[in-house]
Amino acid sequence: MEIGAYSFGDTQLNPDGSSRSTAEATKNLFDAIVHADRVGLDYFGVGEHHTVSMPASSPGTIIAAAAAATTQITLGSAASIIGTDDPVRVFQQFATADAISGGGRIEITAGRGSSVETFPLFGYDLNDYDELYAQKLDLLLTLNNNTTENVTWSGTARPSLPDLAVVPRPVQGSLPIWIATGGSAPSSARAGRLGLPLAYAIIGGQPHRFAPLAQLYRQSAAAAGHTENIKVSVATFGLVAPTKKEAVERMYPGWVNLNVEMGRLRGWPAPQKGAYLAQVDAPNAYFVGDPDDVAERIVALHGHLGHMRHFFQGDHGGLPHEYLMESITLLATEVKPRVERLLAAK
């Protein structure tokens, strides 16, 4: 079981509640990735967002910088919003990061996106959501599966490629490309048909409810004749501290800030502490606790989903950066070995 973290960037807050610099948030994210590599975390994902509170707008840039400053950790997007980006540029950026890393540590996760800020930002119509994603995913896979620099592709989502060079090529010829979904059955089936690994983003409720989707994914892969590279990963909220009480108390203010902001954007009701507390205990979706608690819950979920990677977002809503850094340390040095022992004993 791989253990990791992911982030959209997290802009810190001043005592009066005003936002600090998004540049500082970006540097904090870079420092967290380097720290994760040093303490032995398996994976770090950078998700694409375009807001003041979550400013990781260019995952490929951050990952390329981190590739030069790390030696072991796998780095990937979590996710790249393929529908409103140019797959050629996404592929080039991640292939560049792959070259910098020495090869074998860089992944792309292709997602639709849970927010819609990218559509007006890059001049796309939200009504074209599905078609943009389908065509641009096809282009990304065409680029990745090509055996030479020159690529031919045609479609309506962007200008065609008539035997044009797309460089650099990845060190090992191609990059791992994952499909991201928040729980869509068609997305699970699509990933299976394509023979691509699948990442579930679970932001609430009971994660084991995703078991039928994971089964659909594996059945779709088998029906299409895919037996290799069929993998499931899980992304959830999560923060680890020396005690469960500390973890719950540390995460709560950031959770409130995040939900207040989302309420303004999406019309959600005001956050209630009871809703938060209901999610921080098994079998619910916030993996907030001490190392024993979090490890046991990862293993319990593995019994339902059979996932091979579990990674956590522990920074949002202006959470103090030192809390994230300690959580990363505990994930690598305390949670991971506990998970390994528990799985070995099953």
Buried (B, 14 or more C-beta within 10 A) or exposed (E): BBBBBBBBBBBBBEEEEEBEEBEBBBEBBBBBBBBBBBBBBBBBBBBBBBBEBBBBBBBBBBBBBBBEEBEEBBBBBBBBBBBBBBBBEBBBBBBBBBBBBEEEBBBBBBBBBEBBBBBEEEEBEEEBBEBBBBBBBBBBBBBBEBEEEEBEBEBEBBEEBEEEEBEEBBBEEBBBBBBBBBBEEEBBBBBBBBBBBBBBBBBBEBBBEBBEBBBBBBEBBEEEEBEEEBBBBBBBBBBBBEEBEBBBEBBBBBBBBBBEBBEEEEEEEEBEEEEBBEBBBBEBBBBBBBBEBBBBBBBBBBEBBEBEBBBBBBBBBBBBBEBBBBBBBBBBEBBBBBBBEBBEEE
